[in-house]
């Protein structure tokens, strides 16, 4: 027996002695300590963790060093010692002019990147004057009908100096084309703009619902974007593969990782099938995760996701470049954890979630505002949310070293467990024929529904406590400072759209839309055709309806 084995045996013997003769005697006197403790995702939590048996032997394989495979400890060697994460505040409401004012305010307060929220009609490819848009224009994000709106949205914001993230999926190709056109009108070359489009349609089919086209045609548009951006916009992240909405729908941490990476696998497979080389596009893939309340579980989740994705890209797809193996991700604090009761408590929740994201090594972060359970956030609430990030960055000390929680016996154990559980979900999805088949069969939806139901049952039975909701309740005051969207927004947006249609060259618009329709009926890349339609001020509804005529619309798979 070598010295390491002897030391390990001594630790295990001492632990068993402590557990039997000290810990168990202590908890026998306090019944509340005898219950089962679990993470937010129902994983049992031991009272104490000690070094694992193979901790040192597998160090390089499981942990390694920051900026090196398997990237468990971070994707950059120096992480936040080099520069902080990009501080983005997700924003957008009413008209493009109102949203532009909010963006410029946030930039003046120290925000380092923009994150655009679009209204529901825009997200599903309808114009503001479409009957389907009634009552929804400008409500949950900014209304964008044509390039004219996009020009106003980024007025006086130099697109060569700011990184922009756009949360848009089904019509992502159209909004990306509009962004390119705005940049070119500013005199900014395509290879100088940077940012991200979410462009993650698979999760829409089982977690969120803003889809338009059937999966096959949606995947075509996504791979068209991969190909176009790899050649034209090298600094652009072509997709943000989103676990955020999966978690908001009620998944566990391991399900968030497993289902998100399974989506990623489907996108990589589709791109390779379309003839792309993995190392030509994989470096432009990014991810989007939730930051939930269980701080240490969330840190472990991010570390497990990085390690697992690196293995998938290297072993499954043969990716050779480091950048192709890196899981780079944006984080947003958990909207589903915000409470309408005692809204200032949400500041504390968001701070905890911010720490989780930073300790877990995020590349960019949005912090939710205290009043978002009631309405879109007002300006004061947004400033507090941004200041939360800035205080963590400059005052907490957690950014001074890379991966500060590495080596925590509990965090390392949780990292291993989440990776193992996520791998099992991916294996089940593979056995079902891949993510699209798993969605069509309702497997993913059913798993998330089970987890969401279990969590809500625990809340209802007070087995989990949410402060202000099922414990420490108070008589609530009226909220008088909530942001409200005036119904006049829809009328103004329709008037603006009508004016654009009367001023543009409608003959050329029809020609460009006809060319797009012909291209959609072939196998050619659609991005250049969509860009042509955008530049002549065709509306998002006209462009999406042209593709609807060819592709059809997806009908939801109902899970009972």
Beta strands, then each sheet from edge to edge (+ up, - down):
strand 1: 86-91
strand 2: 113-117
strand 3: 163-167
strand 4: 195-197
strand 5: 236-237
strand 6: 239-242
strand 7: 285-291
strand 8: 329-333
strand 9: 364-366
sheet 1: 5+ 4+ 3+ 2+ 1+ 9+ 8+ 7+ 6+
end
